[in-house]
């Protein structure tokens, strides 16, 4: 009986201490999100992906950026205002251009972004890897080949 109890205790201890791997379904925040075919996004446009918590911006030159929806000032959700062609924070009026660059304070740095990969003309965004940035650099944009 003592050996059985010891075996059960060891099994429970190992089960408790073993790290649990969180399974994040594909297409949900924290995983790789398939946005769609690269040629399905118009130049100079922004498409919202609410489940992925990001905006996919297609720049004038054809590059893609996956921008976080969170303002870098206090973390409010920042909507894209198509009429003004900018992101405007409803909390403190920070404004950002299509590349996530600060246009109006109080935010002091650009919107964060997620890595973008284009394979077989399909745009994929890794929402599990947030990239903090201070500003826009052309090397941040990803282009379809």
VMD Tcl script that builds the backbone (N, CA, C; Angstrom):
set m [mol new atoms 435]
animate dup $m
set s [atomselect $m all]
$s set {name element resname resid chain x y z} {
  {N N UNK 1 A 0.825 -1.192 0.000}
  {CA C UNK 1 A 0.000 0.000 0.000}
  {C C UNK 1 A 0.874 1.262 0.000}
  {N N UNK 2 A 1.949 1.195 0.745}
  {CA C UNK 2 A 2.847 2.343 0.812}
  {C C UNK 2 A 3.479 2.655 -0.523}
  {N N UNK 3 A 3.873 1.595 -1.293}
  {CA C UNK 3 A 4.452 1.814 -2.615}
  {C C UNK 3 A 3.431 2.420 -3.579}
  {N N UNK 4 A 2.193 1.975 -3.495}
  {CA C UNK 4 A 1.137 2.517 -4.356}
  {C C UNK 4 A 0.910 3.995 -4.045}
  {N N UNK 5 A 0.882 4.349 -2.768}
  {CA C UNK 5 A 0.686 5.746 -2.367}
  {C C UNK 5 A 1.871 6.598 -2.812}
  {N N UNK 6 A 3.085 6.070 -2.665}
  {CA C UNK 6 A 4.274 6.806 -3.097}
  {C C UNK 6 A 4.269 7.024 -4.616}
  {N N UNK 7 A 3.903 5.981 -5.366}
  {CA C UNK 7 A 3.813 6.096 -6.824}
  {C C UNK 7 A 2.788 7.131 -7.249}
  {N N UNK 8 A 1.637 7.120 -6.570}
  {CA C UNK 8 A 0.589 8.096 -6.895}
  {C C UNK 8 A 1.060 9.515 -6.567}
  {N N UNK 9 A 1.744 9.689 -5.447}
  {CA C UNK 9 A 2.251 11.002 -5.068}
  {C C UNK 9 A 3.264 11.510 -6.092}
  {N N UNK 10 A 4.183 10.639 -6.517}
  {CA C UNK 10 A 5.174 11.034 -7.508}
  {C C UNK 10 A 4.498 11.414 -8.823}
  {N N UNK 11 A 3.508 10.640 -9.255}
  {CA C UNK 11 A 2.775 10.934 -10.495}
  {C C UNK 11 A 2.083 12.301 -10.409}
  {N N UNK 12 A 1.440 12.575 -9.267}
  {CA C UNK 12 A 0.758 13.862 -9.083}
  {C C UNK 12 A 1.763 15.017 -9.060}
  {N N UNK 13 A 2.890 14.834 -8.384}
  {CA C UNK 13 A 3.898 15.893 -8.298}
  {C C UNK 13 A 4.469 16.212 -9.673}
  {N N UNK 14 A 4.792 15.186 -10.455}
  {CA C UNK 14 A 5.328 15.399 -11.799}
  {C C UNK 14 A 4.286 16.073 -12.684}
  {N N UNK 15 A 3.038 15.640 -12.600}
  {CA C UNK 15 A 1.961 16.249 -13.396}
  {C C UNK 15 A 1.777 17.715 -13.041}
  {N N UNK 16 A 1.887 18.035 -11.773}
  {CA C UNK 16 A 1.701 19.410 -11.320}
  {C C UNK 16 A 2.857 20.303 -11.759}
  {N N UNK 17 A 4.074 19.796 -11.711}
  {CA C UNK 17 A 5.248 20.609 -12.013}
  {C C UNK 17 A 5.564 20.719 -13.498}
  {N N UNK 18 A 5.026 19.837 -14.315}
  {CA C UNK 18 A 5.294 19.871 -15.751}
  {C C UNK 18 A 4.587 21.083 -16.368}
  {N N UNK 19 A 5.293 21.872 -17.192}
  {CA C UNK 19 A 4.653 23.040 -17.810}
  {C C UNK 19 A 3.538 22.623 -18.769}
  {N N UNK 20 A 2.475 23.396 -18.740}
  {CA C UNK 20 A 1.343 23.131 -19.607}
  {C C UNK 20 A 1.522 23.928 -20.887}
  {N N UNK 21 A 1.407 23.278 -22.012}
  {CA C UNK 21 A 1.510 23.963 -23.298}
  {C C UNK 21 A 0.128 24.456 -23.687}
  {N N UNK 22 A 0.015 25.771 -23.799}
  {CA C UNK 22 A -1.259 26.347 -24.207}
  {C C UNK 22 A -1.447 26.127 -25.701}
  {N N UNK 23 A -2.579 25.612 -26.052}
  {CA C UNK 23 A -2.875 25.382 -27.462}
  {C C UNK 23 A -3.698 26.563 -27.949}
  {N N UNK 24 A -3.115 27.338 -28.848}
  {CA C UNK 24 A -3.801 28.493 -29.412}
  {C C UNK 24 A -4.228 28.125 -30.822}
  {N N UNK 25 A -5.537 28.122 -31.088}
  {CA C UNK 25 A -5.989 27.769 -32.431}
  {C C UNK 25 A -5.467 28.741 -33.482}
  {N N UNK 26 A -5.136 28.232 -34.646}
  {CA C UNK 26 A -4.695 29.073 -35.750}
  {C C UNK 26 A -5.802 30.066 -36.073}
  {N N UNK 27 A -5.425 31.324 -36.273}
  {CA C UNK 27 A -6.405 32.356 -36.593}
  {C C UNK 27 A -6.912 33.102 -35.378}
  {N N UNK 28 A -6.407 32.785 -34.186}
  {CA C UNK 28 A -6.760 33.515 -32.981}
  {C C UNK 28 A -5.547 34.302 -32.508}
  {N N UNK 29 A -5.801 35.323 -31.683}
  {CA C UNK 29 A -4.713 36.143 -31.175}
  {C C UNK 29 A -3.720 35.267 -30.427}
  {N N UNK 30 A -2.441 35.472 -30.704}
  {CA C UNK 30 A -1.385 34.694 -30.084}
  {C C UNK 30 A -0.859 33.602 -30.990}
  {N N UNK 31 A -1.440 33.477 -32.178}
  {CA C UNK 31 A -0.993 32.458 -33.133}
  {C C UNK 31 A -0.684 33.126 -34.469}
  {N N UNK 32 A -0.360 32.303 -35.457}
  {CA C UNK 32 A -0.155 32.817 -36.809}
  {C C UNK 32 A -1.529 32.963 -37.450}
  {N N UNK 33 A -1.808 34.156 -37.921}
  {CA C UNK 33 A -3.113 34.505 -38.469}
  {C C UNK 33 A -2.998 34.629 -39.979}
  {N N UNK 34 A -3.784 33.881 -40.716}
  {CA C UNK 34 A -3.774 33.965 -42.182}
  {C C UNK 34 A -4.713 35.085 -42.609}
  {N N UNK 35 A -4.122 36.173 -43.133}
  {CA C UNK 35 A -4.901 37.360 -43.496}
  {C C UNK 35 A -5.570 37.229 -44.866}
  {N N UNK 36 A -4.923 36.539 -45.801}
  {CA C UNK 36 A -5.496 36.367 -47.137}
  {C C UNK 36 A -4.466 36.578 -48.218}
  {N N UNK 37 A -4.914 36.524 -49.481}
  {CA C UNK 37 A -3.976 36.699 -50.594}
  {C C UNK 37 A -3.460 38.138 -50.661}
  {N N UNK 38 A -2.177 38.289 -50.954}
  {CA C UNK 38 A -1.547 39.611 -50.992}
  {C C UNK 38 A -2.222 40.538 -51.998}
  {N N UNK 39 A -2.632 39.997 -53.131}
  {CA C UNK 39 A -3.256 40.854 -54.141}
  {C C UNK 39 A -4.707 41.192 -53.811}
  {N N UNK 40 A -5.212 40.707 -52.687}
  {CA C UNK 40 A -6.577 41.026 -52.262}
  {C C UNK 40 A -6.673 42.308 -51.461}
  {N N UNK 41 A -5.547 42.954 -51.201}
  {CA C UNK 41 A -5.530 44.189 -50.418}
  {C C UNK 41 A -5.130 45.350 -51.319}
  {N N UNK 42 A -5.960 46.378 -51.366}
  {CA C UNK 42 A -5.684 47.554 -52.191}
  {C C UNK 42 A -4.485 48.325 -51.653}
  {N N UNK 43 A -3.776 48.992 -52.562}
  {CA C UNK 43 A -2.679 49.864 -52.158}
  {C C UNK 43 A -3.234 50.996 -51.302}
  {N N UNK 44 A -2.444 51.419 -50.314}
  {CA C UNK 44 A -2.815 52.524 -49.431}
  {C C UNK 44 A -4.129 52.257 -48.696}
  {N N UNK 45 A -4.277 51.024 -48.178}
  {CA C UNK 45 A -5.503 50.658 -47.465}
  {C C UNK 45 A -5.165 50.036 -46.115}
  {N N UNK 46 A -6.160 50.035 -45.225}
  {CA C UNK 46 A -6.023 49.423 -43.901}
  {C C UNK 46 A -7.209 48.493 -43.701}
  {N N UNK 47 A -6.913 47.252 -43.306}
  {CA C UNK 47 A -7.944 46.253 -43.054}
  {C C UNK 47 A -7.851 45.813 -41.604}
  {N N UNK 48 A -8.978 45.855 -40.903}
  {CA C UNK 48 A -9.007 45.462 -39.495}
  {C C UNK 48 A -9.221 43.957 -39.370}
  {N N UNK 49 A -8.512 43.345 -38.437}
  {CA C UNK 49 A -8.677 41.935 -38.103}
  {C C UNK 49 A -8.952 41.855 -36.601}
  {N N UNK 50 A -10.221 42.023 -36.197}
  {CA C UNK 50 A -10.556 42.065 -34.771}
  {C C UNK 50 A -10.124 40.821 -33.987}
  {N N UNK 51 A -10.287 39.627 -34.559}
  {CA C UNK 51 A -9.884 38.407 -33.841}
  {C C UNK 51 A -8.380 38.361 -33.629}
  {N N UNK 52 A -7.627 38.945 -34.541}
  {CA C UNK 52 A -6.166 38.954 -34.430}
  {C C UNK 52 A -5.623 40.155 -33.684}
  {N N UNK 53 A -6.480 41.123 -33.352}
  {CA C UNK 53 A -6.085 42.339 -32.635}
  {C C UNK 53 A -5.049 43.153 -33.408}
  {N N UNK 54 A -5.193 43.206 -34.733}
  {CA C UNK 54 A -4.243 43.995 -35.524}
  {C C UNK 54 A -4.937 44.583 -36.746}
  {N N UNK 55 A -4.254 45.562 -37.342}
  {CA C UNK 55 A -4.638 46.127 -38.631}
  {C C UNK 55 A -3.571 45.720 -39.628}
  {N N UNK 56 A -3.986 45.342 -40.825}
  {CA C UNK 56 A -3.035 45.074 -41.889}
  {C C UNK 56 A -3.052 46.281 -42.809}
  {N N UNK 57 A -1.925 46.987 -42.844}
  {CA C UNK 57 A -1.802 48.178 -43.684}
  {C C UNK 57 A -1.040 47.802 -44.947}
  {N N UNK 58 A -1.616 48.164 -46.090}
  {CA C UNK 58 A -0.929 47.989 -47.380}
  {C C UNK 58 A -0.506 49.378 -47.814}
  {N N UNK 59 A 0.782 49.611 -47.849}
  {CA C UNK 59 A 1.330 50.931 -48.150}
  {C C UNK 59 A 1.239 51.245 -49.635}
  {N N UNK 60 A 1.466 52.510 -49.978}
  {CA C UNK 60 A 1.405 52.952 -51.376}
  {C C UNK 60 A 2.356 52.182 -52.272}
  {N N UNK 61 A 3.515 51.784 -51.736}
  {CA C UNK 61 A 4.513 51.080 -52.546}
  {C C UNK 61 A 4.303 49.564 -52.556}
  {N N UNK 62 A 3.199 49.086 -51.944}
  {CA C UNK 62 A 2.878 47.659 -51.955}
  {C C UNK 62 A 3.335 46.892 -50.736}
  {N N UNK 63 A 4.063 47.534 -49.832}
  {CA C UNK 63 A 4.529 46.864 -48.622}
  {C C UNK 63 A 3.400 46.636 -47.630}
  {N N UNK 64 A 3.584 45.627 -46.757}
  {CA C UNK 64 A 2.599 45.293 -45.732}
  {C C UNK 64 A 3.178 45.536 -44.347}
  {N N UNK 65 A 2.338 46.057 -43.446}
  {CA C UNK 65 A 2.653 46.198 -42.028}
  {C C UNK 65 A 1.461 45.676 -41.233}
  {N N UNK 66 A 1.727 44.900 -40.209}
  {CA C UNK 66 A 0.663 44.464 -39.296}
  {C C UNK 66 A 0.815 45.280 -38.019}
  {N N UNK 67 A -0.086 46.225 -37.814}
  {CA C UNK 67 A 0.006 47.169 -36.705}
  {C C UNK 67 A -0.902 46.763 -35.555}
  {N N UNK 68 A -0.385 46.895 -34.351}
  {CA C UNK 68 A -1.166 46.614 -33.158}
  {C C UNK 68 A -2.306 47.620 -33.045}
  {N N UNK 69 A -3.410 47.179 -32.469}
  {CA C UNK 69 A -4.565 48.056 -32.268}
  {C C UNK 69 A -4.423 48.905 -31.007}
  {N N UNK 70 A -3.367 48.706 -30.219}
  {CA C UNK 70 A -3.228 49.384 -28.943}
  {C C UNK 70 A -2.361 50.642 -29.065}
  {N N UNK 71 A -2.902 51.731 -28.555}
  {CA C UNK 71 A -2.176 53.000 -28.545}
  {C C UNK 71 A -0.944 52.862 -27.662}
  {N N UNK 72 A 0.158 53.453 -28.078}
  {CA C UNK 72 A 1.403 53.367 -27.314}
  {C C UNK 72 A 1.443 54.366 -26.155}
  {N N UNK 73 A 0.389 55.170 -26.012}
  {CA C UNK 73 A 0.331 56.100 -24.891}
  {C C UNK 73 A -0.189 55.393 -23.642}
  {N N UNK 74 A -1.444 54.908 -23.681}
  {CA C UNK 74 A -2.023 54.244 -22.517}
  {C C UNK 74 A -2.686 52.909 -22.853}
  {N N UNK 75 A -2.563 52.440 -24.082}
  {CA C UNK 75 A -3.079 51.123 -24.428}
  {C C UNK 75 A -4.525 51.063 -24.879}
  {N N UNK 76 A -5.141 52.197 -25.150}
  {CA C UNK 76 A -6.524 52.196 -25.646}
  {C C UNK 76 A -6.557 51.576 -27.047}
  {N N UNK 77 A -7.693 51.038 -27.426}
  {CA C UNK 77 A -7.864 50.490 -28.773}
  {C C UNK 77 A -8.013 51.657 -29.752}
  {N N UNK 78 A -7.174 51.661 -30.778}
  {CA C UNK 78 A -7.103 52.777 -31.715}
  {C C UNK 78 A -7.804 52.411 -33.020}
  {N N UNK 79 A -8.903 53.078 -33.357}
  {CA C UNK 79 A -9.582 52.783 -34.623}
  {C C UNK 79 A -8.946 53.516 -35.807}
  {N N UNK 80 A -9.099 52.915 -36.993}
  {CA C UNK 80 A -8.683 53.551 -38.244}
  {C C UNK 80 A -9.835 54.425 -38.693}
  {N N UNK 81 A -9.570 55.703 -38.939}
  {CA C UNK 81 A -10.585 56.641 -39.430}
  {C C UNK 81 A -10.305 56.854 -40.906}
  {N N UNK 82 A -11.055 56.152 -41.748}
  {CA C UNK 82 A -10.792 56.144 -43.187}
  {C C UNK 82 A -10.898 57.537 -43.810}
  {N N UNK 83 A -11.867 58.341 -43.353}
  {CA C UNK 83 A -12.053 59.683 -43.925}
  {C C UNK 83 A -10.825 60.566 -43.699}
  {N N UNK 84 A -10.159 60.376 -42.568}
  {CA C UNK 84 A -8.977 61.166 -42.242}
  {C C UNK 84 A -7.674 60.462 -42.632}
  {N N UNK 85 A -7.790 59.196 -43.023}
  {CA C UNK 85 A -6.628 58.364 -43.375}
  {C C UNK 85 A -5.589 58.361 -42.254}
  {N N UNK 86 A -6.087 58.066 -41.039}
  {CA C UNK 86 A -5.219 58.002 -39.874}
  {C C UNK 86 A -5.892 57.207 -38.766}
  {N N UNK 87 A -5.067 56.737 -37.838}
  {CA C UNK 87 A -5.567 56.114 -36.613}
  {C C UNK 87 A -5.704 57.226 -35.591}
  {N N UNK 88 A -6.836 57.279 -34.894}
  {CA C UNK 88 A -7.050 58.317 -33.891}
  {C C UNK 88 A -7.490 57.651 -32.590}
  {N N UNK 89 A -6.737 57.886 -31.529}
  {CA C UNK 89 A -7.038 57.297 -30.229}
  {C C UNK 89 A -8.207 58.049 -29.585}
  {N N UNK 90 A -9.261 57.322 -29.196}
  {CA C UNK 90 A -10.412 57.984 -28.592}
  {C C UNK 90 A -10.159 58.447 -27.155}
  {N N UNK 91 A -9.101 57.977 -26.519}
  {CA C UNK 91 A -8.843 58.326 -25.117}
  {C C UNK 91 A -8.188 59.699 -24.946}
  {N N UNK 92 A -7.102 59.943 -25.678}
  {CA C UNK 92 A -6.369 61.199 -25.518}
  {C C UNK 92 A -5.984 61.833 -26.843}
  {N N UNK 93 A -6.620 61.405 -27.932}
  {CA C UNK 93 A -6.480 62.023 -29.262}
  {C C UNK 93 A -5.116 61.869 -29.919}
  {N N UNK 94 A -4.321 60.903 -29.513}
  {CA C UNK 94 A -3.094 60.639 -30.267}
  {C C UNK 94 A -3.500 60.224 -31.668}
  {N N UNK 95 A -2.689 60.567 -32.643}
  {CA C UNK 95 A -2.992 60.201 -34.027}
  {C C UNK 95 A -1.755 59.589 -34.667}
  {N N UNK 96 A -2.001 58.607 -35.568}
  {CA C UNK 96 A -0.928 57.874 -36.240}
  {C C UNK 96 A -1.260 57.766 -37.717}
  {N N UNK 97 A -0.243 57.776 -38.568}
  {CA C UNK 97 A -0.480 57.615 -40.002}
  {C C UNK 97 A -0.595 56.127 -40.348}
  {N N UNK 98 A -0.725 55.815 -41.623}
  {CA C UNK 98 A -0.921 54.443 -42.080}
  {C C UNK 98 A 0.262 53.537 -41.727}
  {N N UNK 99 A 1.433 54.119 -41.517}
  {CA C UNK 99 A 2.631 53.354 -41.139}
  {C C UNK 99 A 2.773 53.224 -39.624}
  {N N UNK 100 A 1.845 53.825 -38.880}
  {CA C UNK 100 A 1.892 53.781 -37.422}
  {C C UNK 100 A 2.713 54.881 -36.792}
  {N N UNK 101 A 3.222 55.813 -37.611}
  {CA C UNK 101 A 4.029 56.930 -37.112}
  {C C UNK 101 A 3.146 57.919 -36.350}
  {N N UNK 102 A 3.676 58.491 -35.291}
  {CA C UNK 102 A 2.937 59.479 -34.501}
  {C C UNK 102 A 2.750 60.761 -35.304}
  {N N UNK 103 A 1.499 61.195 -35.415}
  {CA C UNK 103 A 1.180 62.471 -36.055}
  {C C UNK 103 A 0.832 63.528 -35.009}
  {N N UNK 104 A 0.251 63.053 -33.884}
  {CA C UNK 104 A -0.176 63.988 -32.835}
  {C C UNK 104 A 0.033 63.322 -31.476}
  {N N UNK 105 A 0.626 64.053 -30.538}
  {CA C UNK 105 A 0.884 63.570 -29.174}
  {C C UNK 105 A -0.452 63.469 -28.418}
  {N N UNK 106 A -0.501 62.776 -27.309}
  {CA C UNK 106 A 0.565 62.529 -26.359}
  {C C UNK 106 A 1.399 61.262 -26.611}
  {N N UNK 107 A 1.006 60.390 -27.507}
  {CA C UNK 107 A 1.845 59.213 -27.802}
  {C C UNK 107 A 3.205 59.705 -28.291}
  {N N UNK 108 A 4.260 59.020 -27.851}
  {CA C UNK 108 A 5.611 59.455 -28.208}
  {C C UNK 108 A 6.327 58.488 -29.139}
  {N N UNK 109 A 5.716 57.333 -29.415}
  {CA C UNK 109 A 6.358 56.383 -30.320}
  {C C UNK 109 A 5.311 55.723 -31.212}
  {N N UNK 110 A 5.790 55.138 -32.277}
  {CA C UNK 110 A 4.921 54.518 -33.285}
  {C C UNK 110 A 4.157 53.332 -32.712}
  {N N UNK 111 A 3.053 52.975 -33.399}
  {CA C UNK 111 A 2.308 51.781 -33.021}
  {C C UNK 111 A 3.219 50.562 -33.133}
  {N N UNK 112 A 3.058 49.644 -32.199}
  {CA C UNK 112 A 3.824 48.405 -32.262}
  {C C UNK 112 A 3.331 47.587 -33.439}
  {N N UNK 113 A 4.110 46.575 -33.827}
  {CA C UNK 113 A 3.726 45.775 -34.992}
  {C C UNK 113 A 3.979 44.294 -34.737}
  {N N UNK 114 A 3.415 43.486 -35.608}
  {CA C UNK 114 A 3.601 42.042 -35.572}
  {C C UNK 114 A 4.349 41.623 -36.833}
  {N N UNK 115 A 5.138 40.550 -36.770}
  {CA C UNK 115 A 5.852 40.080 -37.957}
  {C C UNK 115 A 4.886 39.615 -39.055}
  {N N UNK 116 A 5.216 39.952 -40.283}
  {CA C UNK 116 A 4.433 39.557 -41.456}
  {C C UNK 116 A 5.304 38.668 -42.339}
  {N N UNK 117 A 4.712 37.596 -42.841}
  {CA C UNK 117 A 5.390 36.704 -43.780}
  {C C UNK 117 A 4.434 36.499 -44.952}
  {N N UNK 118 A 4.979 36.551 -46.165}
  {CA C UNK 118 A 4.168 36.285 -47.355}
  {C C UNK 118 A 4.737 35.040 -48.021}
  {N N UNK 119 A 3.939 33.965 -48.036}
  {CA C UNK 119 A 4.330 32.700 -48.651}
  {C C UNK 119 A 3.259 32.299 -49.646}
  {N N UNK 120 A 3.680 31.984 -50.862}
  {CA C UNK 120 A 2.743 31.594 -51.921}
  {C C UNK 120 A 1.638 32.632 -52.094}
  {N N UNK 121 A 2.011 33.909 -52.002}
  {CA C UNK 121 A 1.107 35.048 -52.157}
  {C C UNK 121 A 0.066 35.155 -51.036}
  {N N UNK 122 A 0.243 34.433 -49.922}
  {CA C UNK 122 A -0.669 34.507 -48.789}
  {C C UNK 122 A 0.015 35.268 -47.658}
  {N N UNK 123 A -0.675 36.279 -47.135}
  {CA C UNK 123 A -0.138 37.102 -46.053}
  {C C UNK 123 A -0.466 36.436 -44.720}
  {N N UNK 124 A 0.567 36.216 -43.910}
  {CA C UNK 124 A 0.400 35.632 -42.577}
  {C C UNK 124 A 1.021 36.567 -41.550}
  {N N UNK 125 A 0.327 36.701 -40.409}
  {CA C UNK 125 A 0.770 37.595 -39.343}
  {C C UNK 125 A 0.930 36.784 -38.066}
  {N N UNK 126 A 2.093 36.896 -37.431}
  {CA C UNK 126 A 2.359 36.183 -36.179}
  {C C UNK 126 A 1.983 37.083 -35.008}
  {N N UNK 127 A 0.765 36.915 -34.481}
  {CA C UNK 127 A 0.290 37.767 -33.388}
  {C C UNK 127 A 0.850 37.346 -32.032}
  {N N UNK 128 A 1.691 36.338 -32.024}
  {CA C UNK 128 A 2.333 35.915 -30.785}
  {C C UNK 128 A 3.646 36.626 -30.535}
  {N N UNK 129 A 4.083 37.463 -31.471}
  {CA C UNK 129 A 5.382 38.140 -31.357}
  {C C UNK 129 A 5.229 39.634 -31.619}
  {N N UNK 130 A 4.943 40.389 -30.593}
  {CA C UNK 130 A 4.795 41.838 -30.718}
  {C C UNK 130 A 6.169 42.482 -30.828}
  {N N UNK 131 A 6.305 43.402 -31.776}
  {CA C UNK 131 A 7.568 44.125 -31.976}
  {C C UNK 131 A 7.360 45.571 -31.542}
  {N N UNK 132 A 8.065 45.945 -30.503}
  {CA C UNK 132 A 8.006 47.322 -30.004}
  {C C UNK 132 A 8.923 48.165 -30.881}
  {N N UNK 133 A 8.451 49.317 -31.304}
  {CA C UNK 133 A 9.280 50.161 -32.170}
  {C C UNK 133 A 9.104 51.626 -31.825}
  {N N UNK 134 A 10.114 52.405 -32.164}
  {CA C UNK 134 A 10.059 53.836 -31.878}
  {C C UNK 134 A 9.561 54.622 -33.081}
  {N N UNK 135 A 9.754 54.080 -34.277}
  {CA C UNK 135 A 9.325 54.763 -35.488}
  {C C UNK 135 A 9.299 53.802 -36.657}
  {N N UNK 136 A 8.940 54.324 -37.811}
  {CA C UNK 136 A 8.871 53.504 -39.018}
  {C C UNK 136 A 10.202 53.512 -39.745}
  {N N UNK 137 A 10.583 52.352 -40.223}
  {CA C UNK 137 A 11.752 52.195 -41.076}
  {C C UNK 137 A 11.298 51.357 -42.260}
  {N N UNK 138 A 11.728 51.697 -43.448}
  {CA C UNK 138 A 11.290 50.994 -44.656}
  {C C UNK 138 A 11.541 49.489 -44.580}
  {N N UNK 139 A 12.553 49.073 -43.840}
  {CA C UNK 139 A 12.863 47.654 -43.707}
  {C C UNK 139 A 11.791 46.878 -42.936}
  {N N UNK 140 A 10.899 47.591 -42.234}
  {CA C UNK 140 A 9.823 46.940 -41.486}
  {C C UNK 140 A 8.718 46.449 -42.394}
  {N N UNK 141 A 8.573 47.035 -43.569}
  {CA C UNK 141 A 7.524 46.628 -44.507}
  {C C UNK 141 A 7.931 45.336 -45.206}
  {N N UNK 142 A 6.940 44.476 -45.448}
  {CA C UNK 142 A 7.178 43.192 -46.116}
  {C C UNK 142 A 6.488 43.245 -47.480}
  {N N UNK 143 A 7.196 42.765 -48.494}
  {CA C UNK 143 A 6.706 42.843 -49.868}
  {C C UNK 143 A 6.499 41.452 -50.449}
  {N N UNK 144 A 5.439 41.316 -51.263}
  {CA C UNK 144 A 5.212 40.069 -51.994}
  {C C UNK 144 A 6.199 39.991 -53.146}
  {N N UNK 145 A 6.723 38.815 -53.383}
  {CA C UNK 145 A 7.698 38.664 -54.464}
  {C C UNK 145 A 7.068 38.067 -55.702}
}
mol reanalyze $m
mol bondsrecalc $m
mol representation Tube
mol addrep $m
